[in-house]
Amino acid sequence: MRLELFCLSAITLLVFNGTGYASPTVRGLSAQDPSEETDIYTDTGNPSLLYVTPPKQGTISVTRNSLAVDEATCRTVASMNEIRSSEQATKEALKRQEAAIEQYRASILESLMKEGKTATEMAQELAAFDAPMADIKERLRELDTQIQASAVPSYLLESAGYYAFVATAPWAVAISEIQAANPAVVVNRIPTENAKVFVSVLEADGFQPNELIAAVNAGNISDVASVVEGIQIDVEPTKIGACFIKFPHILNAEVDAYPFGITMNYTHKIAVTTTVRASYNLRDVYTYLEKTGRRGGLFSTKSWSEVIEDRQIDEVFNLKIEFEQDVGPEAEEVERKRVREYMLGHAVADMTGRLVPAGDPGQSGAAVAAETLAKTCGFNAYCAGVAAGLTILDGIFGRSGSSSSLTQALDVIRTYDSTVTEAVEIPGTISFTGVF
């Protein structure tokens, strides 16, 4: 099977199977008013059930610690930090100069255009900026080369001991309090997934996080419920990190007794009922994609993310999204992105369905390798479908969005009206603070 035919079939399936709008995998969860420390959800199928998220705040205490680093090593680190700070200050100053010249050059250009100067006259006037800009760019290149050459010695990145913590978040307490306030209902913990612990070192300017922490061991975490009442976290600072903790005066650093910032990120799902209405011209959608997200017919993961976060899509589609219940800003934004993805996939499938002859996806479609498509879009079926569809259209109509044959063929008004319920994955975070 040729790849382009597979991609075209995949686009069609997106539309007729309604990918992204399947039945919720977590049945009947819908958002209610959140409490101060947790978010509370009710079960739409059973009003006697409540679901509660983990508290947003937790506590952490040090159970033991041991650091092995000497003053001589830390004086070396201090010298490196001083050099790095100086290099960074120089780089920022050059960047400010570069921006100032660019801004001044732009104002001069605008004035010259208003005066009606010719292109030759404008080029002569603006030539005065060439030498200082070239000098700044050269100095920045030299500085970058210098920074890259001054790599941190590997021995400074070795582990220099450990801090052992116990982190807790009073989820059971929150459940108990909510249960006491609502004796007629059953209160459950909401199911969570994808739990991960992140550790940062505070007050350590001049060095990157991976230069300050050698290792973090928080066990094999997947479900917040299994660990949130007492998770063990071991942090191993590098020799650099240990210097900031043990000898802050040598590095002129102000470090609190608790030098680590610890958070736990996770996800949970709720069911969101959304009404989507749209009225759009296929030609406008194609023009928008060509200008905004296409890279030779394909999207990168970054550009696709930027496209679906851009509210300009709402204008292109005349998109109206209404939520049956108050789902909160995070869930609403997640759902808006999913709707935009679906509408883009729906529209491009419509284009290819109208314009691509059966079995004739165009010559350039053959240049789209499966490996390239996977690297471009990862596992995002919408991104891959849209990218493949645009490439196929390019193969037939050429790369110019102003092609009269293409724009005429896509000058079609479409409407969309649908109410769906789906499971939406919502991110959550627990921030831990120290207790001593």
HELIX and SHEET records of a PDB file:
HELIX    1   1 LEU A    3  PHE A   16  1                                  14    
HELIX    2   2 GLU A   71  LYS A  114  1                                  44    
HELIX    3   3 ALA A  119  LEU A  126  1                                   8    
HELIX    4   4 ALA A  127  PHE A  129  5                                   3    
HELIX    5   5 ASP A  130  ALA A  149  1                                  20    
HELIX    6   6 SER A  154  LEU A  157  5                                   4    
HELIX    7   7 TRP A  171  ALA A  181  1                                  11    
HELIX    8   8 PRO A  209  LEU A  212  1                                   4    
HELIX    9   9 VAL A  224  SER A  226  5                                   3    
HELIX   10  10 LYS A  239  LYS A  246  1                                   8    
HELIX   11  11 LEU A  282  THR A  292  1                                  11    
HELIX   12  12 THR A  301  GLU A  309  1                                   9    
HELIX   13  13 GLN A  312  VAL A  316  1                                   5    
HELIX   14  14 PRO A  329  LEU A  355  1                                  27    
HELIX   15  15 SER A  364  ALA A  367  5                                   4    
HELIX   16  16 ALA A  370  CYS A  377  1                                   8    
HELIX   17  17 ALA A  381  PHE A  397  1                                  17    
HELIX   18  18 SER A  404  ALA A  409  1                                   6    
SHEET    1   A 4 LEU A  29  ALA A  31  0                                        
SHEET    2   A 4 ILE A  40  ASP A  43 -1                                        
SHEET    3   A 4 ASN A  46  VAL A  52 -1                                        
SHEET    4   A 4 VAL A 186  ARG A 189  1                                        
SHEET    1   B 7 GLU A 193  VAL A 201  0                                        
SHEET    2   B 7 PHE A 260  ASN A 281 -1                                        
SHEET    3   B 7 ILE A 413  GLY A 434 -1                                        
SHEET    4   B 7 GLN A  57  LEU A  67  1                                        
SHEET    5   B 7 GLY A 161  THR A 168 -1                                        
SHEET    6   B 7 ILE A 231  PRO A 237 -1                                        
SHEET    7   B 7 ILE A 213  ASN A 217 -1                                        
SHEET    1   C 3 GLU A 193  VAL A 201  0                                        
SHEET    2   C 3 PHE A 260  ASN A 281 -1                                        
SHEET    3   C 3 LYS A 320  PHE A 323 -1                                        
END                                                                             
